Structure formats: structure tokens, C-alpha cells
């Protein structure tokens, strides 16, 4: 699992580099409650999304990806990690 988390970190960094180099901004959204308009939150890669992509892009068989997804959920709970594989106590605010 630590290797998956490291890969997620690399993919997340790559995503942000692409956005920076390409001058890609997040979409403008309007808050339905307050009516304020502004940029949406920055996207991030989650470990689960990365696992699901293995099956979607046929990098791994669907049953293998499903087993890995279950193993990740168990590992995440045991180690109290957020969706990005970071300790919950140090998660972003």
C-alpha cells in the first residue's frame, strides 16, 4: 500500500504541473446556498480513483482491481488515513 500511496503522490503532482503549465484553472461555480461565485476547489487524485483507473483502462483485470480496492479500504481504516493516504491528523484543513 505504501507504494500505491507514493504513486498517488506522483500522479497528483503531475496533475498540478499540467494545470500550472497549461494555465488551466478550476471551473467557476456558484454556491447554491449563498449565491457567491468563485473557482471550485483544486482537484486531487485519490488512491481509490487510481485503483479504479487500473480496471477502467484495462491495466489490471476488474476482479484484481476490486480486490485491491477492498484491501485499500481495510488498510486505510487500520492506519486511519484520508482518501489520499495521509494520516487523518495531518489531513488538509
JOKABEL-V552095 format. One record per helix or strand. SS is the DSSP state (@ for helix, = for strand). FROM is the first residue (numbers start at 1). TO is the last residue. If there is no record, write none. Layout:
# JOKABEL-V552095
ss = [SS/SS]
from = [FROM/FROM]
to = [TO/TO]
This chain:
# JOKABEL-V552095
ss = [@/=/=/@/@/=/=/@]
from = [2/28/37/47/62/81/87/88]
to = [21/30/39/56/79/81/87/90]
